[in-house]
Structures are given as C-alpha cells and as structure tokens.
Amino acid sequence: MDYKTIEILYIMTAEERSGSIFDLDICIATLNGKYGIMKKSDETFIVPLEYDNIFQCRELFILVKNGKQGLCEIETTSDESEYFVNIITPCEYNTIYHSGYYTITLDGLDGSRYYNLDTKKLSELYPCISSCYDIRGFQNRRHIQTHHKNMCYLIDTKTDEIIYCAEFSEDSGYAFDDVGTANGKSVFRVGGITNGLLCYGENGYTLIPGYTISSITNENYKNIINIAKTANGFGLIGNSGNFLTDVCYDTIRADIKLTAEHNGESVEITVPYDEYKKSDYLDYVSLD
C-alpha cells in the first residue's frame, strides 16, 4: 500500500523501562485521511488505521478521533521482537499536552487529570486544573503547579497529593519556585499574592507567610538559608522554617569562608558572596 509515514523518535523498552529505543521498525502511517502505527518491516498495524491524527508526545502518542484526544503508550523489547500497546485513555479529552518534565495533562469537560511518565499513573479527576506547569528552580521533576481561576495548586505527582494552594493572579507570575532541598524534601518560595516560604516539618508542609524570599543554596541544590524581606527590614529563616533572626535588619551580607588544609596546616579565606540592602529592596518593589 502507498502509505505516507512519519518517523517515531523513540519509545521506551519494556524491560524495567531501562532505556529508549531509536531507529525503530515502527512509524506513524496515514492513508486516505486515517492514521495508525505500523511496523515498517511487514506493514502490519499495532495501532489500527482508524484515527484522524496521531502525534508523539514524549514517549507517548496522542490519538485524535472525532475531535477528541486519547493517550497511548507503546513499549518494546530491547531487540524489538515484540511490541506492547497500552491505551491509557480513549479519545474523550479536549486537549492533551506535555506540561511538566514527567507530566502529561489531559483536559476534559468535567475537569483535568495528569499522567505521570515516571510512575505511569493517571491521576484522579481535578476540577481545579485549568493550566499546568513545571516548577521553576532546580530541575524539580516531582511536583507541578496548576492554575484555576485565582488559585494555584502545588501537587506531588508521585502521591497525587495537593500539598498547598495559594492565591494567584496572572500579573504576579508563577506561584511556586523550588529553592533547594532540606532533609530530602523540596523547599518552595511562594510568590504572587501569597508571599512566603513553604517548608517541610513534623506536621508536613507549612507556609511562613508575608515575606519576599531570596534563598542561598549549594551546588547540590541543598537549601542553606533564606533571606526574608519586608518593608520593615530583613531577617534569616532556616531551611526547616525556623526564624534565625528577627526581621528587622537594614542589611544582610553573605560571605563564603574557604578552608584549605595540608599536612595539618590550614588557611582560611573569606570572600564576599552577596549583600541584601533594605534600600535596594524598597526600590525594587516600588512601595512609593
């Protein structure tokens, strides 16, 4: 048959998802306005030639039929001797799109859900999701933030848990930024209308509200300390949410102390790192 074909970039192996397979024997094929996924070697279809369109989204495939979209996964053995097709959801969603590092969002009439590429789990239906984004910061791949009306939700995609929700406006930008880790958990700066620091403690995540936050981290993305800023002054907050100083200082200066050791002798050198000034902050936020 005279099929038109579209190359598939890659799919995952079925053996513990140990890697990606490139230069595949399968392709997206179209004939007479219909699409399917075909083995090139013998022109047999592993996904039938019945869809209005098919396109790849990461290692998954979005299937389009009658104006609705569905999601499909194809895995293979490392030698491509077998293919395994999993229809994750039929064509019943308005739009499906790649929304986070590990996240595919599915928007429907009754709400939205997301599919986690790492856990291979389809979430519950969320009426709260109207748009879905990665967390900015240190390549946070576990959490996403979703917007609905004037609220922004921080979701753990591995546990399907809403960690926190914050008031949000389009003018204020993203609500959550990853500012490093502490004790194995991410620390978040909360911006927009709800300013503050979101830290993990004995009772789960707790917001310290009312502060614009700047954070200092090391090269391993560990949250070292956080500078709280207000019109009244600056202060220091630890990575577990504990206040190390009052929030009343005009200036906070951060220095780095380097220690070089050899044969029992050591040399210490202190170099300036950064300086936070109340006057600069007031100019930045334009309180006048």
C-alpha positions as CSV (number, residue, x, y, z in Angstrom):
1,M,0.0,0.0,0.0
2,D,1.1,3.6,-0.7
3,Y,1.3,4.8,2.9
4,K,2.7,8.1,3.9
5,T,4.8,7.7,7.0
6,I,6.1,9.8,9.9
7,E,9.1,8.6,11.8
8,I,8.7,7.9,15.5
9,L,11.6,9.5,17.5
10,Y,11.8,6.9,20.3
11,I,9.9,4.7,22.6
12,M,10.8,3.0,25.9
13,T,11.9,-0.6,26.4
14,A,9.5,-2.8,28.3
15,E,12.3,-4.3,30.5
16,E,12.0,-2.1,33.5
17,R,12.0,0.9,31.2
18,S,15.8,0.6,31.2
19,G,16.3,2.8,28.2
20,S,15.0,4.3,25.0
21,I,14.9,2.6,21.6
22,F,15.8,4.7,18.5
23,D,15.8,3.8,14.7
24,L,12.6,1.9,15.2
25,D,10.8,-0.6,12.9
26,I,7.5,1.2,13.6
27,C,6.2,4.5,12.3
28,I,3.0,6.6,12.1
29,A,1.3,5.8,8.8
30,T,-1.5,7.5,7.1
31,L,-3.8,6.5,4.2
32,N,-7.0,8.1,2.9
33,G,-7.0,10.6,5.8
34,K,-6.7,8.0,8.5
35,Y,-3.7,7.3,10.9
36,G,-2.3,4.3,12.6
37,I,1.0,3.0,13.9
38,M,2.6,0.4,11.6
39,K,5.5,-2.0,11.6
40,K,7.6,-1.0,8.6
41,S,9.1,-4.5,8.0
42,D,5.7,-6.1,7.2
43,E,3.2,-3.2,7.1
44,T,1.1,-4.7,9.9
45,F,-0.6,-2.2,12.3
46,I,-0.1,-2.4,16.0
47,V,-2.4,0.7,16.4
48,P,-5.3,0.4,13.9
49,L,-5.6,2.8,10.9
50,E,-8.7,4.5,12.3
51,Y,-7.7,7.8,13.8
52,D,-8.0,11.3,12.4
53,N,-4.4,12.1,13.6
54,I,-1.6,10.7,15.7
55,F,1.3,12.6,17.0
56,Q,4.1,11.9,19.5
57,C,4.2,13.5,23.0
58,R,7.5,12.5,24.7
59,E,7.4,8.7,24.6
60,L,3.6,8.6,24.4
61,F,1.2,9.1,21.5
62,I,-1.8,11.3,21.3
63,L,-4.6,9.7,19.3
64,V,-7.3,12.0,17.7
65,K,-10.7,10.8,16.8
66,N,-13.9,12.9,16.2
67,G,-12.4,16.0,17.7
68,K,-11.4,14.3,20.9
69,Q,-8.0,13.1,22.1
70,G,-6.7,10.0,23.8
71,L,-3.3,8.7,25.1
72,C,-1.4,5.6,24.1
73,E,1.9,4.1,25.1
74,I,4.0,1.6,23.1
75,E,6.9,-0.3,24.6
76,T,9.1,-2.9,23.0
77,T,11.7,-5.4,24.0
78,S,15.4,-4.4,23.5
79,D,15.6,-6.4,20.3
80,E,12.2,-5.1,19.0
81,S,10.9,-8.7,18.7
82,E,7.6,-7.7,20.5
83,Y,5.6,-4.5,20.8
84,F,3.2,-3.8,23.7
85,V,0.4,-1.3,23.1
86,N,-1.4,0.3,26.1
87,I,-4.3,2.6,25.5
88,I,-4.0,4.8,28.7
89,T,-7.3,6.6,28.0
90,P,-9.7,6.5,25.0
91,C,-10.4,9.6,22.9
92,E,-12.5,11.6,25.3
93,Y,-10.4,14.7,26.2
94,N,-10.4,18.1,24.6
95,T,-6.7,18.6,24.7
96,I,-3.6,16.6,25.8
97,Y,-0.3,18.3,26.2
98,H,3.2,17.9,27.8
99,S,3.0,20.1,30.9
100,G,5.9,19.1,33.1
101,Y,9.1,17.1,33.0
102,Y,7.3,13.9,33.9
103,T,3.8,15.1,33.3
104,I,1.2,14.9,30.6
105,T,-2.0,16.9,31.2
106,L,-5.4,15.8,29.9
107,D,-8.1,18.5,29.8
108,G,-11.8,17.5,29.6
109,L,-15.2,19.0,30.0
110,D,-15.6,17.8,33.6
111,G,-12.0,18.8,34.7
112,S,-8.5,17.7,34.1
113,R,-6.1,14.9,35.2
114,Y,-2.4,14.3,34.5
115,Y,-0.4,11.2,33.6
116,N,3.0,10.8,35.4
117,L,5.6,9.3,33.0
118,D,7.7,8.1,35.9
119,T,5.1,6.3,37.9
120,K,2.9,5.5,34.9
121,K,-0.1,6.6,36.9
122,L,-3.2,8.5,35.7
123,S,-4.3,10.9,38.4
124,E,-7.8,11.4,39.8
125,L,-10.0,14.0,38.1
126,Y,-9.2,17.5,39.2
127,P,-11.8,20.2,38.6
128,C,-9.2,22.7,39.8
129,I,-6.8,22.3,36.8
130,S,-7.1,24.8,34.0
131,S,-3.4,25.1,33.2
132,C,-0.4,23.0,34.4
133,Y,3.3,24.0,34.6
134,D,6.6,22.7,35.7
135,I,8.0,24.0,38.9
136,R,10.8,26.5,38.2
137,G,14.0,26.1,40.0
138,F,16.4,23.2,40.5
139,Q,15.0,20.7,37.8
140,N,12.2,19.7,40.1
141,R,10.7,16.7,38.4
142,R,8.3,15.5,41.1
143,H,6.0,18.5,41.6
144,I,3.7,20.5,39.3
145,Q,1.7,23.6,39.8
146,T,-1.8,24.0,38.4
147,H,-3.8,27.2,37.9
148,H,-7.6,27.6,38.2
149,K,-9.2,31.0,38.4
150,N,-7.4,32.8,41.2
151,M,-5.8,29.8,42.9
152,C,-2.6,27.9,42.2
153,Y,-2.2,24.3,43.4
154,L,1.1,22.6,44.2
155,I,0.8,18.9,43.5
156,D,3.1,16.0,44.3
157,T,2.7,13.8,41.2
158,K,4.0,10.7,42.9
159,T,1.5,10.7,45.7
160,D,-1.3,12.6,43.8
161,E,-1.5,14.9,46.8
162,I,-2.3,18.6,46.8
163,I,0.5,20.0,49.0
164,Y,-0.6,23.6,49.1
165,C,-2.8,26.1,47.3
166,A,-2.0,29.8,47.1
167,E,-3.9,32.8,45.8
168,F,-2.7,33.7,42.3
169,S,-3.1,36.3,39.6
170,E,-1.8,36.4,36.1
171,D,0.1,39.6,36.8
172,S,2.0,38.0,39.6
173,G,3.7,35.2,37.6
174,Y,4.3,31.7,38.9
175,A,3.2,31.0,42.4
176,F,5.8,28.3,43.4
177,D,9.6,28.2,42.9
178,D,11.8,25.3,44.0
179,V,14.6,26.8,46.1
180,G,16.5,23.7,47.0
181,T,16.1,20.7,49.3
182,A,16.2,20.1,53.1
183,N,16.0,16.7,54.7
184,G,15.1,15.1,51.4
185,K,12.2,17.4,50.7
186,S,11.9,20.4,48.4
187,V,11.7,23.9,49.8
188,F,9.4,26.3,47.9
189,R,9.3,30.0,47.6
190,V,5.7,31.2,47.3
191,G,5.3,34.3,45.2
192,G,2.5,36.2,43.7
193,I,-0.2,37.4,46.1
194,T,0.7,34.9,48.8
195,N,4.4,35.7,49.6
196,G,6.3,33.4,51.8
197,L,8.4,30.2,52.3
198,L,6.9,26.7,52.2
199,C,9.0,24.3,54.3
200,Y,8.6,20.6,55.3
201,G,8.5,19.8,59.0
202,E,7.0,17.4,61.5
203,N,3.4,18.3,60.5
204,G,4.1,18.3,56.8
205,Y,4.4,21.4,54.7
206,T,3.8,24.8,56.4
207,L,3.8,28.2,54.9
208,I,5.6,31.1,56.6
209,P,3.6,34.0,55.1
210,G,4.2,37.6,54.5
211,Y,7.8,37.7,53.2
212,T,9.5,38.0,49.9
213,I,12.2,35.3,49.9
214,S,15.7,35.1,48.5
215,S,17.5,31.7,49.0
216,I,21.1,30.6,49.2
217,T,21.8,27.0,48.0
218,N,24.9,25.0,47.4
219,E,26.0,23.2,44.2
220,N,24.0,20.1,45.3
221,Y,20.8,22.2,45.4
222,K,20.6,22.0,49.2
223,N,18.8,24.9,50.7
224,I,21.3,26.6,53.1
225,I,19.4,29.6,54.3
226,N,16.7,32.0,53.3
227,I,16.5,35.8,53.5
228,A,13.1,37.2,54.4
229,K,12.4,40.7,53.1
230,T,9.8,43.2,54.2
231,A,9.4,47.0,54.2
232,N,10.5,46.8,57.9
233,G,13.8,45.0,57.2
234,F,15.4,41.7,56.5
235,G,15.8,38.5,58.5
236,L,17.1,34.9,58.2
237,I,15.0,31.8,58.1
238,G,16.4,28.2,58.3
239,N,15.6,25.5,55.8
240,S,13.1,23.9,58.1
241,G,11.1,27.2,58.6
242,N,12.7,28.3,61.8
243,F,13.5,32.0,62.3
244,L,17.2,32.5,63.0
245,T,16.8,36.3,63.5
246,D,14.2,38.9,63.8
247,V,13.1,40.5,60.5
248,C,14.3,44.0,61.3
249,Y,17.8,44.5,59.7
250,D,18.7,47.1,57.1
251,T,21.4,45.0,55.5
252,I,22.4,41.3,55.4
253,R,25.7,40.3,53.9
254,A,26.6,36.8,52.9
255,D,30.3,35.8,52.8
256,I,31.8,32.5,51.8
257,K,34.6,31.1,54.0
258,L,37.0,28.8,52.3
259,T,39.4,26.5,54.2
260,A,42.5,24.9,52.6
261,E,44.2,22.1,54.5
262,H,47.5,20.3,54.0
263,N,49.7,18.3,56.4
264,G,47.9,19.5,59.5
265,E,48.1,23.2,58.4
266,S,45.1,25.2,57.2
267,V,44.4,28.5,55.6
268,E,41.1,30.3,55.8
269,I,39.9,32.9,53.2
270,T,36.7,34.8,53.4
271,V,35.3,36.2,50.1
272,P,32.1,38.3,49.6
273,Y,29.1,36.4,48.2
274,D,26.2,38.8,48.2
275,E,24.7,41.7,50.0
276,Y,21.0,42.4,50.6
277,K,20.0,46.0,51.3
278,K,16.7,47.3,52.5
279,S,17.0,50.4,50.3
280,D,17.5,48.2,47.2
281,Y,14.5,46.1,48.1
282,L,12.2,49.1,48.6
283,D,13.3,50.5,45.2
284,Y,12.6,47.1,43.6
285,V,9.1,46.7,44.9
286,S,8.3,50.4,44.3
287,L,6.4,50.9,47.6
288,D,6.0,54.6,46.8
